[in-house]
Structure formats: C-alpha cells, structure tokens
Amino acid sequence: MKPAAYAVLNLDAVQHNLAVVRHYAPAAKVTAVIKANGYGHGLLRIAEAAKNVDGFAVARIEEAIQLREAGFQQRIVLLEGFSCAEELIAIAHYQLETVIHCVEQISLLEQCQATEKISVWLKLDSGMNRLGFKSTEFLSAHQRLKNCALLNPKINLMTHLANADDKNDAKTLAQIDLFKEVVSDLDGEWSIANSAGLLAWQESLTDWVRPGLMLYGISPFPEKTGAQLELKPVMSLYSKLIAVKQINPGETVGYSGSWVCEKPTRLGVVAIGYGDGYPRYAKTGTPVLVNGLRVPLVGRVSMDMITVDLNSQPEAKMGDSVTLWGMDLPVEEIALNSDTIPYTLVCGITQRVQIVENK
Ligand SMILES: *Cc1c(COP(=O)(O)O)cnc(C)c1O
C-alpha cells in the first residue's frame, strides 16, 4: 500500500547538479551546504549522495555531530559557529571547522582547554548585517586569532552575499569588493559564493564556493527555473485524488468559502495539505498535475487536503496520481504562486510525507 503523500528523491540528480557547480566554478573547491536536514531532503541521504565534495556546511552543531557519528570524515563547516564553551569542546572533539563571527567567540577560544587544534573561518560582515565582523574590526579579530594557541595557523576568510539573486543589484559587487579589500594582505583561503553568486557573479568565485539550493536542482533566481539553468530537481512531491464530485454555481468550497463556484465544476480532492508541507498560502490558480496534466488549485489549502478544478479532465477519478512539484512542475512556480521562495517549500516537508529514494 502506497502512502497518500510521498516525495520521490532522485539522488542521481545531486551529482548532475554538482557537475553544473563545477562547470561554473571549475577552479573552486566545493562546500556542499546541507543544513536544515539537507534542505528537507534528509541530511545523511544528501551527504551520501554528495560525498565526493571537498566539504559540507551545516548551520548547527547537532547536524555536524550527526554527520560525524554516521561516519562522514569530510571537512564540516559550522556556518553559525558556536555560542558557548561546551560547543567549542565538541567542535575540537569532532574536528569541525567553525565560522568565527563575533568577539565573544574569540574570548571563548582563548580560554578553551581543548588539546585538539581547531580550523576556523573568520567572517566579514560585508553588508548582510547578520553575522560577521565589521570591516573596521576585522583585522584586529584576525590578529587575536593568529595569537590563539588552539587554532591551526591558517585562518580562512569568508563573507556572505545578501542580494546575489538580483542580477541588477549593485550591492553584490560592493560586498565582494569590500571583502577583497579587507582581506587582501592576509593569507588563508577565501569563500564568498552561495548558489546565486556562483551562477550570476563571476567575481564571487574564489578558493571555495558554498552552493546550497542549486544542489537540489532549484534556481535561486525568482525569474528562472532550475531547468533553465540545466539543473535537475531532486525532490518530487506526489499524492492522489481521494474524491471527485460535481459542484454547482453559487456553491463554495473549503474553509471560509473563499472560492465560489461560477460554472458547473468537476472538483477533485487531493490528499495533501499544509500538514504535509504544501504551502497554506498557495493561491487559487496554482498549478497541480493530475495524471500529468495541469489543473488549477481552487479554494483554501487545508491541513490534509486541497481541491482542484477538473473540468479540463473529465476522465480523472479517485486514486489517480497527482504531482505537487518536482519533475514536470517546478517548485519555483509553486513558490511564486504562494508568495514564498522555493527554499521554504522543500525545507517544510513534514514527517507525514513518506520519502522514497530513487537511486
Ligand atoms: C545557506 C547558506 C549558503 C547556501 O545558500 P544557497 O542560496 O542555498 O546556495 C551559503 N553560505 C551561507 C553562509 C549560508 O548560510
């Protein structure tokens, strides 16, 4: 018995998408960003599918420890670093690489009693104003790290782009220029590019690139799909029709009657809802594939169900297959119809969705 809602993961696509990364950044080493449970695809599963990369990056220490305990020996970068002494001890113990973004972390490093050496990425805040040292504080932070006995002598250097998905925004070049200016006299390897930087900003290609979203076959640009960038989606989300019925003009469908039937309508009920991670804010008209053909969603998304207009498909019946996104229906398009970004959709798949690996 197949579950109603399931996601098929095409893990071969990860290697295809990595080849696209290498096409754009042939000289760079690749840190595969697999935070947030591999963008909802499964942390260990994606680490295995991408295991030939030069390193992994995650946000939290729990994610990194899970990778080590599963036997992954690659470099692992902690993008949020650490915020207490216990985490620092664990970083040394598990030989993780950590981002250093604030002065409190440097004090913890100076006081740490660990015996294993630690490798770090010193982060410049070049304009995101989230994590990182300001350009005026960067060199003194670097000097303090140089004198810190706990650290491997080579200090790596990084920053993060805030607007790289907008190819017309001058902020990206300003961020890159500031970074290069601040770090130019320091040794250590550089890392700037996320997926959008990698695909749209040559200037951001340095020693290391840090692609996340594109590894999963998804475009970071609102105006382009992954397919238009030669990427292949890893995740496809499916369900099935669980009821088909006739609705008359004047009747409403779903909670709060937000959709009013205007002409006789064959209505399909699909077993997927926000309880599975389908976006609550998907609008009437959002495309859904029934037996491979597009039909529009109508009415509100419920926890367990959505409703679709089947007038264009008189043959559709209970049990028929429904595609919510993935192969043949870009998740980017569902995101646009839901006023969100594709990152939130793949990250938001819930426990109830059964994962089927297609290797
Ligand atoms: C998440 C993240 C990335 C990857 O970003 P994508 O847009 O998914 O490619 C790279 N660097 C940092 C610091 C991040 O937090």
The ligand as an SDF file (V2000), in Angstrom:
LIG
                    3D

 15 15  0  0  0  0  0  0  0  0999 V2000
   22.6370   28.7520    3.4020 C   0  0  0  0  0  0  0  0  0  0  0  0
   23.9510   29.3500    3.1170 C   0  0  0  0  0  0  0  0  0  0  0  0
   24.5940   29.1180    1.8770 C   0  0  0  0  0  0  0  0  0  0  0  0
   23.9290   28.4070    0.7260 C   0  0  0  0  0  0  0  0  0  0  0  0
   22.9850   29.2830    0.1440 O   0  0  0  0  0  0  0  0  0  0  0  0
   22.1310   28.8710   -1.1660 P   0  0  0  0  0  0  0  0  0  0  0  0
   21.4100   30.1070   -1.5120 O   0  0  0  0  0  0  0  0  0  0  0  0
   21.2070   27.7760   -0.7230 O   0  0  0  0  0  0  0  0  0  0  0  0
   23.0950   28.4160   -2.1890 O   0  0  0  0  0  0  0  0  0  0  0  0
   25.8870   29.5730    1.7390 C   0  0  0  0  0  0  0  0  0  0  0  0
   26.5100   30.2630    2.7290 N   0  0  0  0  0  0  0  0  0  0  0  0
   25.9100   30.5340    3.9150 C   0  0  0  0  0  0  0  0  0  0  0  0
   26.6390   31.2960    4.9570 C   0  0  0  0  0  0  0  0  0  0  0  0
   24.6090   30.0960    4.1400 C   0  0  0  0  0  0  0  0  0  0  0  0
   24.0150   30.3720    5.3040 O   0  0  0  0  0  0  0  0  0  0  0  0
  1  2  1  0
  2  3  1  0
  2 14  2  0
  3  4  1  0
  3 10  2  0
  4  5  1  0
  5  6  1  0
  6  7  2  0
  6  8  1  0
  6  9  1  0
 10 11  1  0
 11 12  2  0
 12 13  1  0
 12 14  1  0
 14 15  1  0
M  END
$$$$
